[in-house]
Every structure is written in C-alpha cells, then in structure tokens.
Amino acid sequence: MSLIPIESLASQLEPAWTFLSGHQRHFAPTDQLMLPRPGETEHRVVLPVKLLNGNRLVAVGVMIDQDQAEAVARFMFGQPEGVVNEADLQDACLETCNVLASSVIKVCENPAVIDIGLPTEVSAQTYADLQAHAIARVTLMSEIDHEHRIVVTVFDVSDQSVFGVLT
C-alpha cells in the first residue's frame, strides 16, 4: 500500500473528523503502542482491505474513546446532550472507521486492486492480537488534554489467521 506522506495523511484525517463530529481535531504521527488506559472505555473498529488480488491484507484500525464516540453519534443523528443508545453508538463507531479509513485508502497507488471489507468493532483482546501479529505501518493520533483519544493505524497483516473473523 503506497501512502502519501504522513503529514499529508494527517491533513486528510482532519476534515474527515470535522465531517463526522462537527469539531476540528489535529492528527499527528506517533510511535506509541496504543494500549487501553486504566478506567478508559474505547471502541476499536477495524476495516480489512485486500490488495493485489487478495494476496496482501492491510487493516485500518480506529480506536475512539467513549466520549468522542458519543459526540459523533449525537452529531450524526442530531441528538442533544445526554445518553446515546447502544445501536446509534455502534453505528457511529462503524461509520467513523469507514470515513477515516477512506482517507487512508483513497491514497493507494492503484485503487483498482482494492477489495474493501466491512468495518467490525472488535474486543480489546482481538485488537491486541492484531497489534501482535501485524506491522503498524503508520499511526496517527489526536488527543486533547491526555484524554479524548482518537487513533488511526494502518496495519500490514502477515498472519491472516488472526484476522479471520473480519475477512
């Protein structure tokens, strides 16, 4: 998968986030391993992408904290402050992955060789397995005040068996 320079990719994610949430965020590259923080609830959504006639699999992973997922759901469905129902929250997380991943995918060298799967919300353990069995090619993060984290990672998946539930 050929990506545009990381700075340009970050600038692609920023308007995508504004579209999703109505708020501006800055995304910056990071080398940190993205692990859950104590007491933090995050949603993890992964979009599998097959390249080169299915011979190569990459995944775009999106981690979004509970507060930001709720904010997207409220914005997306025009809901006031307050509790967001679980179905709307899940739809918002899946759509967040779709939109942010499209910012990554559209910069592929040859889009004709892409087979895009469906986004799937995965458990913390499944996401950890993906991190352990794939190579993170690029990770961009947006964070406000050491919380309200959004992370987008492009993984090169060499052990596709860990990813079998998504393909």
C-alpha positions in Angstrom: 0.0 0.0 0.0 1.5 3.3 -1.1 0.7 6.1 1.3 1.1 9.8 0.8 3.5 11.4 3.3 2.3 11.2 6.9 1.8 14.9 7.2 -0.5 14.9 4.2 -2.3 11.9 5.6 -2.9 13.8 8.8 -4.3 16.7 6.8 -6.7 14.2 5.2 -7.9 12.9 8.5 -8.7 16.3 9.9 -11.5 17.3 7.6 -12.9 13.8 7.8 -13.1 14.1 11.6 -14.8 17.5 11.2 -17.3 15.9 8.9 -18.0 13.2 11.5 -18.2 15.3 14.6 -18.6 18.9 13.7 -15.4 19.7 15.6 -11.8 20.2 14.4 -9.0 18.0 15.6 -5.3 17.8 14.8 -3.8 14.4 14.0 -0.1 13.8 14.4 2.1 10.7 13.8 3.1 8.7 16.9 5.3 5.7 17.6 3.5 4.9 20.8 1.9 1.4 21.2 -1.8 2.2 21.7 -2.9 0.3 24.8 -6.1 0.8 26.9 -5.7 3.2 29.8 -6.9 2.3 33.3 -10.6 3.2 33.6 -10.9 4.2 29.9 -13.5 2.8 27.6 -12.5 2.8 24.0 -14.1 1.4 20.9 -11.9 -0.4 18.4 -13.1 -0.8 14.9 -11.1 -2.5 12.1 -11.6 -2.3 8.3 -9.9 -5.1 6.3 -8.6 -4.2 2.9 -7.3 -6.8 0.4 -4.7 -5.7 -2.1 -3.1 -7.3 -5.1 -5.9 -9.8 -5.9 -6.2 -10.8 -2.3 -2.5 -11.7 -1.9 -1.9 -8.9 0.6 -4.1 -7.8 3.5 -3.9 -4.5 5.3 -6.2 -3.2 8.0 -7.2 0.3 9.1 -7.8 0.3 12.8 -9.6 3.1 14.6 -9.6 3.5 18.3 -12.0 6.1 19.7 -12.8 6.8 23.3 -16.3 6.6 24.7 -16.8 10.4 25.0 -15.7 11.0 21.4 -17.8 8.1 20.1 -20.9 9.6 21.9 -20.1 13.0 20.4 -20.0 11.6 16.9 -23.3 9.7 17.5 -25.0 12.8 18.8 -23.7 14.9 15.8 -24.5 12.2 13.3 -28.1 11.6 14.5 -28.9 15.1 15.6 -29.3 14.1 19.2 -29.0 16.6 22.2 -26.6 16.1 25.0 -27.3 13.0 27.1 -27.4 9.3 26.8 -26.8 7.8 23.4 -28.4 4.4 22.7 -26.1 1.5 22.0 -27.3 1.0 18.4 -26.6 4.6 17.5 -23.2 4.4 19.3 -22.2 1.3 17.3 -23.4 2.8 14.0 -21.4 6.0 14.7 -18.2 3.9 15.5 -18.5 1.9 12.3 -19.1 5.0 10.2 -16.2 6.7 11.9 -13.9 3.9 10.8 -15.4 4.0 7.3 -14.8 7.7 6.9 -11.3 7.8 8.4 -10.2 4.7 6.6 -11.4 6.2 3.3 -8.9 9.0 3.9 -6.2 6.4 4.0 -7.4 4.1 1.2 -8.0 6.8 -1.4 -4.3 7.4 -1.5 -3.4 3.9 -2.6 -1.2 3.7 -5.7 -3.7 1.6 -7.7 -7.3 1.7 -6.3 -8.4 -0.9 -8.9 -6.7 -3.7 -6.9 -8.5 -3.0 -3.7 -11.3 -5.1 -2.1 -12.6 -3.2 0.9 -14.3 -5.3 3.7 -16.7 -4.2 6.3 -15.8 -2.4 9.5 -16.1 -4.5 12.5 -15.9 -3.5 16.2 -13.6 -5.8 18.0 -12.7 -6.5 21.6 -9.6 -5.2 23.2 -8.1 -8.7 23.1 -8.7 -9.1 19.3 -7.2 -5.6 18.7 -4.2 -6.6 20.9 -3.9 -9.8 18.8 -3.9 -7.7 15.6 -1.2 -5.5 17.0 0.9 -8.5 18.0 0.6 -10.3 14.6 0.7 -7.3 12.2 3.1 -4.5 11.4 1.9 -1.0 12.2 3.0 1.0 9.1 1.7 4.3 10.3 -0.2 5.5 13.4 -1.8 8.9 13.8 -3.3 10.2 17.0 -5.4 13.1 18.1 -5.7 13.7 21.8 -7.0 16.6 23.9 -5.7 17.0 27.5 -4.3 13.5 27.7 -7.8 12.0 27.1 -10.4 12.1 24.4 -8.2 10.0 22.1 -8.7 9.0 18.5 -6.1 6.7 16.9 -5.9 5.6 13.3 -3.4 2.9 12.5 -2.6 1.2 9.1 -1.5 -2.4 9.7 0.2 -4.7 7.3 -1.3 -8.1 8.2 1.1 -11.0 7.6 -0.6 -13.6 9.8 -4.1 -13.5 8.3 -5.4 -16.2 10.7 -5.7 -13.6 13.5 -7.9 -11.6 11.2 -10.1 -14.4 10.0 -13.2 -13.1 11.8 -13.1 -9.9 9.7 -12.3 -11.2 6.2 
